[in-house]
Amino acid sequence: VLADSIDAVPAAFGADRVLARRCVFFGRGVGFGDAEAIVECLRRLRYSRSDQRRTASLGLATAIWVSASRPRDAEARRVVAQAGDDWPSAAACVAAVADDQSAKSLVDAVERLARREDLTRLGPELSGAQVMKLLGLPGGPEVGAVLDELRRWRLDEGEHEVAELERRVLAWFEAAETDL
């Protein structure tokens, strides 16, 4: 059943079927969202660090999509951000643990988003240097908090204009300044 589900994802999507099978096997055993447990199992079996990292990352990406009650564009961006170039393998894992329709909806969502925005750049849209200049701050945890918020906005909402981001950062930082 596992092989059939993974093989149901067309090869045109570029899924690494060996990686997907390994992810599903260990993900079902220890939990897809438990990257540390997946890495520990693979470490004990003497898999390379690259295989450990890719499998754990794929497990987290699968958990993001499968755990969403109604996946949206934000979840599709998070899957791509988590799995990187291995996102088609995440679709194969979703097909194996959920159903083929869920995997198809992931592929459709990623393809739709790829037509509208650059999915290779899912990090913060402003650099740390830009944030420091905008807010007049030295490097430190405040800048890191702003970059985390920028990353969240990018994943939740998609691409933004720089002027809009600067306005939002100023407003967010002013409101959050007492908490930082």
C-alpha positions as CSV (number, residue, x, y, z in Angstrom):
1,V,0.0,0.0,0.0
2,L,2.8,2.4,0.9
3,A,4.6,1.8,-2.4
4,D,1.4,2.2,-4.4
5,S,0.6,5.5,-2.7
6,I,4.0,7.0,-3.2
7,D,4.2,5.7,-6.8
8,A,0.8,7.3,-7.5
9,V,2.5,10.7,-7.4
10,P,3.6,11.2,-11.0
11,A,7.3,11.1,-11.7
12,A,6.9,14.5,-13.4
13,F,6.7,16.1,-10.0
14,G,10.2,15.0,-9.3
15,A,9.6,13.1,-6.1
16,D,12.5,11.2,-4.6
17,R,10.6,8.0,-3.9
18,V,13.4,6.5,-1.8
19,L,13.4,9.6,0.4
20,A,9.6,9.6,0.6
21,R,9.5,5.9,1.6
22,R,12.1,6.4,4.3
23,C,10.2,9.5,5.6
24,V,6.9,7.6,5.7
25,F,8.5,4.5,7.4
26,F,10.2,6.5,10.1
27,G,7.4,9.1,10.3
28,R,4.8,6.5,11.0
29,G,7.0,4.9,13.6
30,V,8.0,8.0,15.7
31,G,5.7,10.7,14.4
32,F,6.2,13.0,11.4
33,G,6.4,16.2,13.5
34,D,9.2,14.7,15.8
35,A,12.3,15.6,13.7
36,E,14.6,14.8,16.6
37,A,13.3,11.2,16.9
38,I,13.5,10.7,13.1
39,V,17.1,11.9,13.1
40,E,18.0,9.7,16.1
41,C,16.6,6.6,14.4
42,L,18.5,7.4,11.2
43,R,21.7,8.2,13.2
44,R,21.6,4.8,14.9
45,L,21.2,3.1,11.5
46,R,24.2,5.1,10.3
47,Y,22.5,7.2,7.6
48,S,24.4,10.2,6.5
49,R,23.8,13.5,8.1
50,S,22.4,14.7,4.8
51,D,19.9,11.9,4.7
52,Q,19.0,12.5,8.3
53,R,18.4,16.2,7.7
54,R,16.4,15.7,4.5
55,T,14.2,12.9,6.0
56,A,13.5,14.9,9.2
57,S,12.7,18.1,7.1
58,L,10.4,16.1,4.9
59,G,8.6,14.6,7.9
60,L,8.0,18.1,9.3
61,A,6.8,19.3,5.9
62,T,4.4,16.3,5.7
63,A,3.1,17.0,9.2
64,I,2.4,20.7,8.2
65,W,0.1,19.7,5.3
66,V,-1.6,16.7,6.9
67,S,-2.3,18.4,10.3
68,A,-4.0,21.4,8.7
69,S,-7.8,20.9,8.8
70,R,-8.2,23.0,5.6
71,P,-4.8,23.6,4.1
72,R,-4.3,27.1,2.6
73,D,-1.6,28.9,0.6
74,A,0.2,29.6,3.9
75,E,0.6,25.8,4.6
76,A,1.8,25.2,1.0
77,R,4.4,27.9,1.4
78,R,5.5,26.4,4.7
79,V,5.8,22.9,3.1
80,V,8.0,24.4,0.4
81,A,10.0,26.4,3.0
82,Q,10.5,23.3,5.1
83,A,11.2,20.8,2.4
84,G,12.9,23.0,-0.2
85,D,13.6,21.2,-3.4
86,D,12.2,18.0,-1.9
87,W,8.7,19.4,-1.7
88,P,7.5,16.9,-4.4
89,S,8.6,14.1,-2.1
90,A,6.4,15.7,0.6
91,A,3.4,15.3,-1.8
92,A,4.3,11.6,-2.1
93,C,4.4,11.3,1.7
94,V,1.1,13.0,2.0
95,A,-0.3,10.6,-0.6
96,A,0.9,7.7,1.6
97,V,-0.3,8.9,4.9
98,A,-3.5,10.8,4.0
99,D,-4.8,10.3,0.5
100,D,-4.1,11.0,-3.2
101,Q,-6.5,13.9,-3.2
102,S,-4.6,15.6,-0.4
103,A,-1.4,15.2,-2.3
104,K,-2.9,16.5,-5.4
105,S,-4.2,19.6,-3.6
106,L,-0.7,20.2,-2.3
107,V,0.8,20.0,-5.8
108,D,-1.9,22.2,-7.2
109,A,-1.4,24.8,-4.4
110,V,2.4,24.9,-4.9
111,E,2.0,25.1,-8.7
112,R,-0.6,27.9,-8.4
113,L,1.7,29.8,-6.0
114,A,4.7,29.3,-8.2
115,R,2.9,31.1,-11.0
116,R,2.3,34.2,-8.7
117,E,5.4,34.4,-6.6
118,D,9.0,33.3,-6.1
119,L,8.9,30.2,-3.9
120,T,12.7,29.9,-3.8
121,R,12.7,33.0,-1.6
122,L,10.5,32.3,1.4
123,G,12.6,34.0,4.1
124,P,12.2,37.5,5.3
125,E,11.9,40.0,2.5
126,L,14.1,42.6,4.3
127,S,17.6,41.8,5.4
128,G,18.9,42.2,8.9
129,A,21.0,45.2,7.7
130,Q,17.8,46.8,6.2
131,V,15.9,46.2,9.5
132,M,18.8,47.7,11.6
133,K,18.9,50.8,9.4
134,L,15.1,51.2,9.4
135,L,14.8,50.9,13.2
136,G,18.1,52.4,14.1
137,L,19.2,49.4,16.0
138,P,22.4,47.5,16.4
139,G,22.3,43.8,15.7
140,G,20.8,41.7,18.4
141,P,17.7,39.9,19.6
142,E,15.3,42.7,18.6
143,V,16.5,42.5,15.0
144,G,16.0,38.7,15.2
145,A,12.5,39.1,16.4
146,V,11.7,41.5,13.6
147,L,13.1,39.0,11.0
148,D,11.1,36.2,12.6
149,E,7.9,38.3,12.2
150,L,8.9,39.2,8.6
151,R,9.3,35.5,7.9
152,R,5.9,34.7,9.4
153,W,4.3,37.5,7.3
154,R,6.0,36.1,4.1
155,L,4.7,32.6,4.8
156,D,1.2,33.6,5.8
157,E,0.5,36.3,3.2
158,G,2.9,35.9,0.3
159,E,5.1,38.6,-1.2
160,H,4.9,42.3,-0.2
161,E,6.1,45.6,-1.4
162,V,9.2,46.9,0.4
163,A,7.4,50.2,1.4
164,E,4.5,48.3,2.8
165,L,6.9,46.0,4.8
166,E,8.8,49.0,6.2
167,R,5.5,50.6,7.3
168,R,4.4,47.4,9.0
169,V,7.7,46.8,10.6
170,L,7.7,50.2,12.1
171,A,4.1,49.7,13.4
172,W,4.8,46.2,14.7
173,F,8.1,47.2,16.4
174,E,6.5,50.2,18.1
175,A,3.7,48.0,19.4
176,A,6.1,45.2,20.4
177,E,8.8,47.4,21.8
178,T,7.7,47.0,25.4
179,D,7.6,43.2,25.0
180,L,11.1,42.9,23.5
